[in-house]
């Protein structure tokens, strides 16, 4: 028996909306994760093609992940964290409360998701500011200058901690 493919007239295809918003746009959380992939890839000076090669993907697939057009599954997220040398939590850093409310479970009214404990602190090594600082630091080619910048940062940290 041959069945017609699903379309707007015959209804949604199996699998539902696949995490998209009711309007059919990519879920904002998927867009955020994709933006974090792009941020880290860019900070490393890596092309979409090189990232794709490391993951066994085409650069077009990497583009779709970065735009949020394709959702990143758990195993792919693990591979991305390994290749981009960041913890998985990096992809969810800097997510504001309004964005967190766009979780497919919350949109569907399934219920509240447990929040992280108040004492939880994000790893400073996974923050964009840290990554940009380290990248700028290593762009200093003169070892003497780089050492002085390092000593300056240590001195400022001591003063701030006192």
Residue pairs with C-beta under 8 A, 6 or more apart in sequence:
4 10
5 13
6 12
6 13
6 14
17 24
18 71
19 26
19 27
19 30
19 71
19 104
20 26
20 27
21 27
21 28
21 102
21 107
22 107
26 67
26 68
26 69
27 68
27 71
27 102
27 104
28 68
28 99
28 102
29 95
29 99
29 100
29 102
29 103
30 68
30 71
30 72
31 67
31 68
32 68
32 91
32 92
32 95
32 99
33 65
33 68
33 72
33 77
33 91
33 92
34 65
34 66
34 67
34 68
34 72
35 66
35 68
36 90
36 91
36 92
36 93
36 94
37 62
37 65
37 66
37 72
37 80
37 84
37 91
38 66
39 128
40 84
40 86
40 90
40 131
41 47
41 48
41 51
41 66
41 84
43 128
43 131
43 132
43 135
44 84
44 85
46 84
47 59
48 59
48 62
48 63
48 66
49 59
49 62
51 57
51 59
51 62
51 83
51 84
52 58
52 59
52 61
52 62
54 83
55 62
55 76
55 79
55 80
55 83
61 70
64 70
65 72
65 76
72 80
72 91
77 88
77 91
78 88
80 91
81 87
81 88
81 90
81 91
84 90
86 126
87 123
87 126
89 122
89 123
89 126
90 126
93 122
93 126
93 127
93 128
94 127
94 128
103 113
105 111
105 113
106 112
106 113
124 130
137 146
137 149
137 150
138 146
140 146
140 149
